[in-house]
Amino acid sequence: MKIEKEKYVNIDYILKNDRGEIIDSTEGGDSMSYIHGIGALIIGLENELEGKTSGSEVSVIIPPESAYGLRNEDLIEEVPLSDLQGIDLKVGMQLQAQTPHGVQIFTISQINSDHAVMDGNHPLAGENLHFHVKINEVRDATAEELEGTKHSCCGGHDHEHEHEHHDHSGGCQSGACSC
């Protein structure tokens, strides 16, 4: 069976950057399952897997434009520490904020005496993503699996500039997730 829209797909993958460093991998852990064609993966990887079959292996380089986009310096802002009271801030921490464009995840890249530098770019923005994918299974998705895809991975609030800690561990932070 070929990978196409609304098929259940189970894969193992290794994701590396241009320097050959492993960014993410299912190696030594659980395989990743997703429903194809609904935006569960970055578009570049989803396009590369389209039409492949169980047992296939694919090695591809996904450019930033088909992954998490190019870095955008306009997505970096300084936030007064007084706006972030009650949070034990650390460089690398991710916070969720309501922006004019909806809920966005910011990573603290620097903390100064009176403000934190918040970066709204995805951590992999501007990166070429080197994937090696082994397709373990392709089958028709069940009605329950299709129904389960109708929720949002990263929901949020409607309060202007509200910042809250957002644990983005698990699938959302992996290189394969589109979140």
Secondary structure, DSSP 8 states (H G I E B T S, - for coil): -B--TTEEEEEEEEEE-TT--EEEE-TTS--EEEETTSSSB-HHHHHHHTT-BTT-EEEEEE-GGGTT----GGGEEEEEGGGGTTS---TT-EEEEEETTEEEEEEEEEE-SSEEEEE-S-TTTT--EEEEEEEEEEEE--HHHHHTTSS-SS-----BT-EEE----GGGGSTTB--
